[in-house]
């Protein structure tokens, strides 16, 4: 795999990791935003609900104040005139059709009067009645049945015949739920702890959605009801004693917001993919353009490794790759110079080897015939071995030739010594021969040369020595006129021939 491709893959993986990081960060941000929105929605709706309940309690308290201060009501209560009480309440807007409940409870918790939705049963519990009897104004929500919740307010009044009594005014929670629904622009439903619907603004939507809600726990989630998307918020609802009596659930259509968020997310994903492709293509193109000098430099290096110095490099640059290309250009020039220098050295070496071979042949001619033939054969065998190193071959031949020359020189030295000794011996022999010749001449000089001293006598004599000089001697002479004397000497061990012949008148002797 090319380096450019690996870098492109690394950059692509980096882009993917960056996009995944942004995507994960956006998911975390969305979850944090959703949690923050959940907190805001829950706290906002809880505050809104408390405000609505507070407003309704204030309205009930104002109306309850008018009722308590009404003389007809107080008189009818003192007389225990039920019809009079109803008539007085009707004049004050608290009638059967007003969705209000009115109740008067004595100090002994006996209901003195009851009218409205809660007629026949006590609106307040014993604890609340005791607090109210103590002078505390009670206001808030009160669950009067499994599926009924009311907004109540209390006042204390002193009756002539009943003493201290608690007056309770209550309203069904439906109006508060409707106000909440209008304020939040959502479908609101109040659930009791037994999952009963105490009030709702859209029963059909609630039946369709059927969200799983725990009334005691705050909740924020999103549900899909094709083709719409709803956000579900549950707010725990407290009663006048501070305990939870149910949950206020709102269903709000957030299709447009979620669609916009989904569209934005889709656009973000698409834009990320497009940027990824553009980045990868751009990086690949940039790397291709930037790595061209490096690829050309690699081609030049590969050609140089094959011994081809004809490949040139045209692209260079100012960055690191350009500097590498310039270095390769310089290397190519050095390689060319080195190759030329090597060719020059090869030519010079071949000429030197030729000269050395010629000189070796000339030097081999100085050897004797057998050595010269062996050296010439070694030179010719070396010339036929083209794969062998020429200098090594010449060195081998020179070593053999020097060995032979040394051997021949040794032989010649020995011969010169022998010749010198022979010359000395010859000189001595020549002197000896000369001395022997002189001795021979001296010996021959003392022998008689003429053998006819007297005509009457005929004498012949000769001596032939075995070597240059002999040890014999002869001579003759006339003792008197009639007497001829001879003298002869011979070495006993001499090897010589001595012959003397003489004749006296008619006599003849030869010894």
Phi and psi in degrees as a GROMACS rama.xvg file:
@    title "Ramachandran Plot"
@    xaxis  label "Phi"
@    yaxis  label "Psi"
@TYPE xy
-66.7589  152.766  UNK-2
-62.2864  -37.6597  UNK-3
-61.3255  -41.6368  UNK-4
-66.6555  -41.2492  UNK-5
-63.4899  -42.6654  UNK-6
-63.9312  -40.7973  UNK-7
-61.4238  -43.2874  UNK-8
-63.3354  -40.8347  UNK-9
-63.6167  -42.4493  UNK-10
-64.7666  -41.4332  UNK-11
-62.081  -43.0527  UNK-12
-63.5285  -36.4868  UNK-13
-63.9083  -42.7641  UNK-14
-61.8859  -43.8506  UNK-15
-62.2084  -43.1305  UNK-16
-62.8775  -38.7648  UNK-17
-65.6107  -44.168  UNK-18
-64.3044  -42.2433  UNK-19
-62.5069  -37.2507  UNK-20
-64.6899  -46.9256  UNK-21
-62.0582  -39.5739  UNK-22
-64.8654  -46.1302  UNK-23
-62.2482  -39.7556  UNK-24
-64.518  -38.621  UNK-25
-66.7317  -37.4238  UNK-26
-64.7843  -44.5294  UNK-27
-62.6695  -42.3353  UNK-28
-62.4775  -41.5948  UNK-29
-62.8164  -40.005  UNK-30
-68.1959  -41.2101  UNK-31
-63.6583  -41.0824  UNK-32
-65.3201  -38.5211  UNK-33
-65.7339  -40.236  UNK-34
-64.8324  -42.4755  UNK-35
-64.7684  -41.0754  UNK-36
-63.5088  -39.1193  UNK-37
-61.4419  -45.7649  UNK-38
-62.5902  -43.5886  UNK-39
-64.602  -44.2825  UNK-40
-63.6454  -44.8881  UNK-41
-65.8878  -49.5245  UNK-42
-65.7941  -37.6901  UNK-43
-66.2216  -47.311  UNK-44
-68.139  -34.2228  UNK-45
-64.1242  -43.7032  UNK-46
-65.4352  -40.3608  UNK-47
-62.3486  -42.742  UNK-48
-65.0706  -42.3848  UNK-49
-62.8811  -37.4229  UNK-50
-66.0065  -42.6316  UNK-51
-62.7202  -44.0685  UNK-52
-63.8266  -40.5935  UNK-53
-62.729  -42.336  UNK-54
-63.4097  -44.987  UNK-55
-66.7816  -37.5528  UNK-56
-62.9035  -40.3207  UNK-57
-63.8997  -41.5342  UNK-58
-62.2642  -45.4286  UNK-59
-63.7165  -36.9141  UNK-60
-66.7637  -40.2287  UNK-61
-63.0251  -46.3333  UNK-62
-65.3674  -37.9327  UNK-63
-65.1049  -34.6456  UNK-64
-63.8666  -40.6415  UNK-65
-65.5362  -37.3956  UNK-66
-65.3815  -46.4704  UNK-67
-64.4312  -36.0571  UNK-68
-82.945  -5.85844  UNK-69
-74.7714  123.592  UNK-70
-63.9012  -43.4064  UNK-71
-59.3428  -38.2164  UNK-72
-68.096  -44.7813  UNK-73
-64.5392  -39.4282  UNK-74
-66.2449  -43.4386  UNK-75
-65.4412  -34.9334  UNK-76
-69.0353  -37.7639  UNK-77
-66.4355  -36.2861  UNK-78
-86.1911  -6.25716  UNK-79
58.5665  39.2744  UNK-80
-92.779  102.878  UNK-81
-65.3215  -45.1571  UNK-82
-64.5062  -37.6551  UNK-83
-65.8937  -37.6357  UNK-84
-64.3999  -43.4263  UNK-85
-64.1471  -38.8665  UNK-86
-66.5231  -41.8844  UNK-87
-67.0401  -38.7047  UNK-88
-66.8981  -36.3674  UNK-89
-63.8139  -37.1615  UNK-90
-65.0146  -28.7856  UNK-91
-91.3546  7.59929  UNK-92
85.5212  14.4137  UNK-93
-112.512  83.2141  UNK-94
-120.936  -174.898  UNK-95
-62.0872  -27.5556  UNK-96
-95.5057  6.38051  UNK-97
-93.3445  1.99902  UNK-98
58.0929  29.0288  UNK-99
-115.151  153.094  UNK-100
-121.887  137.801  UNK-101
-126.928  136.831  UNK-102
-148.682  140.683  UNK-103
-123.838  123.792  UNK-104
-121.5  130.68  UNK-105
-76.6459  174.99  UNK-106
-65.2117  -28.2356  UNK-107
-87.8252  17.8722  UNK-108
68.1434  17.1986  UNK-109
-85.7381  133.405  UNK-110
-77.4438  113.756  UNK-111
-81.8189  -33.4417  UNK-112
-154.726  143.312  UNK-113
-148.465  132.954  UNK-114
-150.566  151.74  UNK-115
104.423  -152.82  UNK-116
-64.5082  -31.4049  UNK-117
-101.045  24.1283  UNK-118
-61.8312  133.083  UNK-119
95.3358  -10.3002  UNK-120
-140.968  153.159  UNK-121
-75.4141  136.135  UNK-122
-76.8515  -43.6326  UNK-123
-94.6465  156.105  UNK-124
-88.5248  173.437  UNK-125
-62.3504  -41.7987  UNK-126
-63.2592  -42.6006  UNK-127
-66.0836  -39.0707  UNK-128
-62.7936  -40.5229  UNK-129
-63.4646  -42.2817  UNK-130
-63.9643  -41.8134  UNK-131
-65.3404  -41.4703  UNK-132
-60.9546  -29.2464  UNK-133
-77.2142  -1.29039  UNK-134
102.415  -0.135031  UNK-135
-80.7728  133.684  UNK-136
-82.7266  120.091  UNK-137
-96.2356  133.443  UNK-138
-151.786  136.096  UNK-139
151.453  -155.057  UNK-140
-96.1945  147.317  UNK-141
-144.918  124.844  UNK-142
-84.421  113.791  UNK-143
-96.245  -14.9278  UNK-144
-154.384  177.008  UNK-145
-64.7627  -26.52  UNK-146
-128.277  24.5694  UNK-147
-135.33  131.243  UNK-148
-131.558  137.704  UNK-149
-127.785  154.134  UNK-150
-96.8693  121.915  UNK-151
-124.027  157.484  UNK-152
-143.375  148.955  UNK-153
-129.621  153.278  UNK-154
-143.514  156.388  UNK-155
-106.23  134.806  UNK-156
-133.899  145.979  UNK-157
-100.146  118.718  UNK-158
-100.494  150.074  UNK-159
-65.5364  -44.5995  UNK-160
-102.181  -8.93847  UNK-161
-115.595  -10.0185  UNK-162
76.9474  -145.654  UNK-163
-76.754  128.529  UNK-164
-136.178  154.548  UNK-165
-103.784  125.129  UNK-166
-101.425  126.833  UNK-167
-120.076  131.204  UNK-168
-123.024  128.043  UNK-169
-130.646  154.907  UNK-170
-135.408  143.368  UNK-171
-61.864  144.839  UNK-172
-71.8175  -7.20246  UNK-173
-58.6537  -40.0937  UNK-174
-63.5334  -40.7586  UNK-175
-64.3966  -40.4458  UNK-176
-63.8779  -39.0414  UNK-177
-66.3838  -40.9532  UNK-178
-61.3183  -42.7643  UNK-179
-60.4749  -43.8011  UNK-180
-62.372  -41.5807  UNK-181
-67.1698  -37.7079  UNK-182
-69.6254  -38.7703  UNK-183
-93.2183  -5.39553  UNK-184
53.8735  49.7956  UNK-185
-143.492  166.557  UNK-186
-86.2452  117.811  UNK-187
-108.019  144.017  UNK-188
-141.529  132.654  UNK-189
-103.046  118.133  UNK-190
-104.06  140.635  UNK-191
-84.8382  175.817  UNK-192
-66.0087  -18.6119  UNK-193
-95.3951  17.7822  UNK-194
61.1504  29.9069  UNK-195
-93.923  147.155  UNK-196
-85.2262  114.564  UNK-197
-84.8918  -33.3558  UNK-198
-162.802  146.904  UNK-199
-152.828  152.021  UNK-200
-102.713  -13.1587  UNK-201
-150.665  87.4104  UNK-202
-66.3542  -35.4009  UNK-203
-65.7741  -44.5397  UNK-204
-64.833  -39.9421  UNK-205
-62.4833  -39.0795  UNK-206
-66.9999  -35.5919  UNK-207
-70.2314  -46.6715  UNK-208
-72.9748  -47.0911  UNK-209
44.5829  55.57  UNK-210
-69.0173  146.746  UNK-211
-86.1891  109.028  UNK-212
-128.419  134.676  UNK-213
-97.4398  111.221  UNK-214
-57.1503  -29.3169  UNK-215
-77.8241  -16.7389  UNK-216
-109.169  136.894  UNK-217
-70.4686  145.203  UNK-218
-146.594  141.82  UNK-219
-144.04  119.465  UNK-220
-152.592  173.052  UNK-221
-122.266  135.236  UNK-222
-126.618  153.341  UNK-223
-106.855  122.505  UNK-224
-124.783  91.8382  UNK-225
-50.2469  133.158  UNK-226
-97.0621  18.3412  UNK-227
-108.584  160.272  UNK-228
-121.442  131.827  UNK-229
-121.711  144.827  UNK-230
-100.206  132.819  UNK-231
-109.883  124.182  UNK-232
-125.434  127.428  UNK-233
-116.218  129.792  UNK-234
-120.378  119.46  UNK-235
-60.675  139.66  UNK-236
-112.631  130.601  UNK-237
-102.003  153.829  UNK-238
-98.8136  -169.436  UNK-239
-68.4673  -16.3151  UNK-240
-96.4188  0.678614  UNK-241
88.3676  0.0573691  UNK-242
-90.5691  156.803  UNK-243
-80.2217  127.435  UNK-244
-110.233  -5.16429  UNK-245
168.978  -166.247  UNK-246
-135.778  138.631  UNK-247
-97.5908  113.799  UNK-248
-108.254  131.763  UNK-249
-119.477  137.026  UNK-250
-114.75  113.124  UNK-251
-118.859  134.491  UNK-252
-73.2891  112.196  UNK-253
-117.883  29.2165  UNK-254
-60.623  -46.0033  UNK-255
-62.6226  -43.9918  UNK-256
-64.8074  -45.3768  UNK-257
-68.3463  -34.5507  UNK-258
-64.4265  -42.1987  UNK-259
-63.6789  -41.6385  UNK-260
-64.5426  -41.1155  UNK-261
-65.1601  -42.0315  UNK-262
-62.8078  -42.389  UNK-263
-63.3847  -40.1361  UNK-264
-65.5053  -41.3824  UNK-265
-63.7992  -43.5284  UNK-266
-62.9426  -39.0799  UNK-267
-64.3754  -42.2155  UNK-268
-64.5668  -46.453  UNK-269
-61.0549  -43.3183  UNK-270
-64.224  -38.5609  UNK-271
-63.1137  -42.0048  UNK-272
-64.4841  -43.627  UNK-273
-62.525  -45.0132  UNK-274
-62.7486  -37.1983  UNK-275
-61.2874  -47.8078  UNK-276
-62.8107  -45.1308  UNK-277
-62.5151  -42.865  UNK-278
-62.8395  -45.0946  UNK-279
-65.1895  -45.0023  UNK-280
-64.4057  -42.6827  UNK-281
-63.4129  -44.0943  UNK-282
-64.8751  -40.7098  UNK-283
-63.012  -44.3854  UNK-284
-63.5987  -42.8383  UNK-285
-64.0635  -42.9536  UNK-286
-65.7544  -37.0938  UNK-287
-61.7825  -45.1398  UNK-288
-67.8035  -39.5638  UNK-289
-74.2298  -30.2146  UNK-290
-90.7812  -1.89848  UNK-291
-59.765  -45.9734  UNK-292
-59.5637  -36.6387  UNK-293
-66.4235  -41.6009  UNK-294
-64.0983  -42.0742  UNK-295
-62.7329  -39.4718  UNK-296
-63.0187  -37.9281  UNK-297
-64.6414  -41.0007  UNK-298
-60.2257  -41.6585  UNK-299
-64.6858  -42.7822  UNK-300
-62.9621  -42.3822  UNK-301
-62.9014  -40.1839  UNK-302
-64.874  -40.8021  UNK-303
-64.6703  -35.6237  UNK-304
-64.7409  -28.3303  UNK-305
-84.5576  -4.65751  UNK-306
89.9538  7.48794  UNK-307
-94.6525  113.275  UNK-308
-103.831  12.5557  UNK-309
-85.6385  -16.0096  UNK-310
-74.9605  131.191  UNK-311
-110.132  163.385  UNK-312
-121.756  118.754  UNK-313
-102.397  -31.1027  UNK-314
-93.4331  128.36  UNK-315
-137.034  178.461  UNK-316
-160.605  -176.822  UNK-317
-99.6397  -8.92347  UNK-318
-86.6429  -169.376  UNK-319
-63.0359  -39.4417  UNK-320
-65.8566  -40.2124  UNK-321
-61.8521  -38.3872  UNK-322
-66.3478  -37.1741  UNK-323
-62.3213  -42.9998  UNK-324
-61.5443  -42.6806  UNK-325
-63.0346  -39.8861  UNK-326
-63.0519  -39.2022  UNK-327
-64.8937  -38.4832  UNK-328
-60.9191  -46.0627  UNK-329
-62.3151  -39.4059  UNK-330
-62.809  -41.0953  UNK-331
-60.909  -43.3525  UNK-332
-62.3543  -41.9277  UNK-333
-64.7202  -39.9995  UNK-334
-64.0248  -41.584  UNK-335
-61.8899  -44.9107  UNK-336
-63.0239  -40.0741  UNK-337
-64.7686  -41.2763  UNK-338
-64.156  -42.07  UNK-339
-64.6616  -42.0098  UNK-340
-62.7948  -38.5278  UNK-341
-66.2044  -39.7268  UNK-342
-63.1344  -41.3684  UNK-343
-61.8965  -44.2453  UNK-344
-63.7211  -37.7081  UNK-345
-63.7511  -42.0294  UNK-346
-64.4292  -44.7299  UNK-347
-63.0609  -40.8068  UNK-348
-65.3413  -40.1748  UNK-349
-62.8195  -41.3275  UNK-350
-63.6627  -43.5837  UNK-351
-62.8814  -40.7402  UNK-352
-64.8263  -37.4039  UNK-353
-63.9569  -45.0652  UNK-354
-62.7602  -43.2028  UNK-355
-63.651  -42.593  UNK-356
-61.4403  -42.1219  UNK-357
-64.5064  -42.332  UNK-358
-66.5628  -36.0425  UNK-359
-64.9483  -38.9428  UNK-360
-64.9981  -41.6151  UNK-361
-65.0123  -38.1389  UNK-362
-69.1837  -32.8094  UNK-363
-66.5186  -25.5433  UNK-364
-66.2598  -20.8589  UNK-365
-77.9239  -11.5674  UNK-366
-81.6911  171.161  UNK-367
-72.7288  173.965  UNK-368
-62.7784  -45.5479  UNK-369
-67.3033  -45.3509  UNK-370
-65.195  -38.2518  UNK-371
-63.8282  -39.722  UNK-372
-66.0443  -39.6089  UNK-373
-66.6578  -42.4085  UNK-374
-65.3921  -42.6157  UNK-375
-64.1056  -37.1611  UNK-376
-65.2195  -38.6353  UNK-377
-66.5671  -39.2541  UNK-378
-64.8243  -43.8227  UNK-379
-67.5865  -38.0749  UNK-380
-66.1811  -36.0418  UNK-381
-67.4437  -36.3734  UNK-382
-67.0832  -29.9445  UNK-383
-76.5414  -22.1849  UNK-384
-89.36  90.2543  UNK-385
-71.0072  -27.6282  UNK-386
-77.2624  -15.3253  UNK-387
-78.1203  154.955  UNK-388
-72.3286  130.318  UNK-389
-65.3884  -43.6893  UNK-390
-64.1335  -38.0919  UNK-391
-64.7058  -39.8938  UNK-392
-64.802  -45.2041  UNK-393
-63.4786  -40.4133  UNK-394
-62.9648  -39.8888  UNK-395
-64.4479  -44.8967  UNK-396
-64.5225  -41.4835  UNK-397
-64.1564  -37.9796  UNK-398
-64.1732  -43.7984  UNK-399
-65.579  -40.8278  UNK-400
-65.5884  -42.6427  UNK-401
-64.0978  -37.3155  UNK-402
-62.2871  -45.0356  UNK-403
-65.629  -40.0577  UNK-404
-64.073  -41.9074  UNK-405
-61.7839  -43.6401  UNK-406
-62.4719  -43.8893  UNK-407
-64.78  -38.2844  UNK-408
-64.4718  -38.0724  UNK-409
-63.4121  -45.0446  UNK-410
-62.8792  -43.6075  UNK-411
-63.9436  -39.1168  UNK-412
-60.9149  -44.2339  UNK-413
-62.6017  -40.6426  UNK-414
-66.4375  -37.4972  UNK-415
-63.3455  -41.8065  UNK-416
-60.659  -46.8415  UNK-417
-62.5432  -40.6942  UNK-418
-64.8261  -40.1106  UNK-419
-61.7958  -44.0696  UNK-420
-64.3586  -38.3958  UNK-421
-65.0485  -38.9592  UNK-422
-63.853  -41.8368  UNK-423
-61.0727  -45.3585  UNK-424
-63.0837  -41.631  UNK-425
-63.1843  -38.2827  UNK-426
-64.2789  -45.7272  UNK-427
-59.9478  -44.1415  UNK-428
-63.0048  -39.2401  UNK-429
-63.8918  -40.4839  UNK-430
-63.1221  -43.1095  UNK-431
-62.9661  -44.5515  UNK-432
-61.2737  -39.1368  UNK-433
-64.6186  -42.2716  UNK-434
-64.1747  -41.4048  UNK-435
-63.1304  -38.707  UNK-436
-63.3838  -40.8443  UNK-437
-63.9788  -41.5381  UNK-438
-64.2091  -39.5117  UNK-439
-64.7196  -42.3822  UNK-440
-64.1232  -39.3709  UNK-441
-64.377  -43.1753  UNK-442
-62.5375  -44.1724  UNK-443
-67.906  -26.4959  UNK-444
-71.5038  -29.1447  UNK-445
-84.6722  -9.98637  UNK-446
-82.0902  150.351  UNK-447
-67.6416  139.868  UNK-448
-103.9  -25.6471  UNK-449
-111.424  131.522  UNK-450
-113.41  16.3809  UNK-451
-128.331  72.7499  UNK-452
-77.6561  -19.6777  UNK-453
-137.922  134.479  UNK-454
-66.6253  -17.6946  UNK-455
-77.6914  -19.3179  UNK-456
-118.659  138.487  UNK-457
-114.913  117.912  UNK-458
-125.537  133.613  UNK-459
-128.008  140.7  UNK-460
-151.437  146.203  UNK-461
-151.317  153.009  UNK-462
-137.71  127.976  UNK-463
-119.962  103.826  UNK-464
-74.233  152.972  UNK-465
-67.9398  -34.0848  UNK-466
-119.156  -159.549  UNK-467
-63.5628  -41.3577  UNK-468
-123.916  133.359  UNK-469
-107.489  172.606  UNK-470
-107.513  11.2602  UNK-471
-95.2721  163.939  UNK-472
-156.558  143.866  UNK-473
-147.425  158.774  UNK-474
-169.22  163.973  UNK-475
-141.833  162.062  UNK-476
-167.738  157.445  UNK-477
-88.3796  122.217  UNK-478
-75.5154  -49.1246  UNK-479
-140.567  -167.025  UNK-480
-71.0945  -20.0959  UNK-481
-118.718  3.54883  UNK-482
-121.039  128.287  UNK-483
-111.915  123.446  UNK-484
-106.064  146.96  UNK-485
-121.686  146.955  UNK-486
-129.964  129.766  UNK-487
-142.182  133.318  UNK-488
-133.249  136.647  UNK-489
-143.657  137.675  UNK-490
-74.8881  143.241  UNK-491
-62.7801  -39.3596  UNK-492
-98.959  7.76912  UNK-493
-73.8656  144.481  UNK-494
-106.884  87.4657  UNK-495
-147.433  159.28  UNK-496
-111.545  123.544  UNK-497
-125.749  122.386  UNK-498
-130.58  127.414  UNK-499
-126.598  125.979  UNK-500
-121.736  136.818  UNK-501
-145.694  157.001  UNK-502
-144.153  129.299  UNK-503
-119.704  113.595  UNK-504
49.8387  -103.742  UNK-505
-100.988  -1.32892  UNK-506
-87.6832  154.568  UNK-507
-142.743  134.258  UNK-508
-142.457  143.08  UNK-509
-145.916  124.264  UNK-510
